[in-house]
Amino acid sequence: MNSSSHVQNALQRYFAALGSSDPVDLKNAFSEDAVWSAPGRLPNSGIWRGSDAIVNEFFPIAHLRMTPNSFATKMLSMTIGEDNAVVEWEATAETITGNSYQNRYMANFIVRDGKIVEVREYFDTQRGEMLFA
């Protein structure tokens, strides 16, 4: 196993859990003390500390205005370092008001011991605001 395959494996598990919406698998992708930083003025913007806060608060707020089961992600690229990966992905969903949502995201994921310990996320927050309009 090369030194960066643990990073790739951790992120593949994370994106699979995100796609299945399994909260247990999603929580298991993160260390207990993981930190997620999200920019902007959205209801889920800020710094989220701990896997419980990320999975039980951050993600539900993000999905609050989406039609159930309409959220999907497509990974566009992954650049892997020794303990991190910069990932670009596209997210799509239907809003509860019937509009289509599409946005591209980029984040730096830091991985230790097979778990995500930090995420610094970047995206078009103005487009993200349409979910909460």
N, C-alpha and C positions, 0 to 999 in steps of 0.2 A: 504494500500500500504506500503510495507516495505521500509526502507530508501534507498535501492539500486535499486529499480525497476525503478526509473527515469533514472538511468544510462543505464540499459538494454533497456528501451523504446527508449531512444535517439539513442543508437547504432543500434537498429533494424531499426529505421527510416533512419539512415545514410546508412546502407548497402542496404536497399530497394531502396533508391534513387540512390546509386552507380550502382546497378544492372539495373535500368531503364534508367540511363543516363539523368534523368530529372534535368536540371541545377537549376530550381527554388526549387525543393525539396531538392536537394543537398545543395544549399546555405542556406536553412532554417534549415538544420541540425546543422549549426555552428552559434556561436555568431558573431556579427559584428567584434569584435576584436580578433577573434580566431587566434591561432598561430599553424603552422604545421612545424615541424623540420624533414627534410629528410637528411640522411647521404650520403656521397660519393662525386663523381666527375661528376655525371650525370647532364644533362641540367636542371633538376628540383630539384637538391640537394640544400640544404640551409634552411634558415628560411623564411617561407612565413607568412606574417602578414595580417590579415583581411580576412573575408569570400570571398570578391571579388577576392583577389589575389589567394586564395586557389582554388576557383571554376573556375575562368576565366583565370588563368595563370598556376598554378601548375598542375592541372588535365589535361588540354589540352596538355601541354608539355609531360606529361607521356604517353598520348594516341597517340601522333603525329605519331609514327612509328608502330602503330597497325592497322590492317585491320579493317575498320569500322564494328561495331556490333560483333566483335570477342572476345571482352574482357569479362571475367566472373570471379566472385569471389565465393569462397566457404569458409564459416566460419568453422574453425576447433575446436576452443575452445574460451571460454570467461571466465575470472576470474574477478568477480565483487567485487569492494570495495564500500565504502560509497559514494565517489564522482568520482570514476574512474573505468575503466575496462582495463585489459590487454587482447588483442584479437590477436589470431593467425588465419591467413587465407591464402588461396592459390589463386593466380591469374593466369589465363591462357589467352592467346591470340594468334592470328596468326599475325606475323609481315608483314609489307608491302613487305618484300623480300621473303615471303613464308615460313619462319621458324616458328616453334612452340615455344612459350614462356611459361615458367612455373616457378613460384617462390613462395616461402613462405615468408610471412611477419608477423611481430609482432609489435604491437604498444600499447603504454599506452595512452588511451583516458581519458582526464579530462572533466567532465560534470558539468555544473552549470545551474540551472534554465531550465533544459530540453534541453540545447544546448551544443554542443561540444565547449570547450574553448581552448583546447590545445591537440595536438597530437605529440607524440615523436615516430617516426617510425624507425624500424630496419629491414633490409633484406640483402640478398646476393647482394651487389652492383655490383660485378663482373658479375653475371648472368644478372643483370639489364642492364649493359652496352651493352649486345648483341642486345638490341633493337635499339641502336644508332650506331651500327657498320656499 
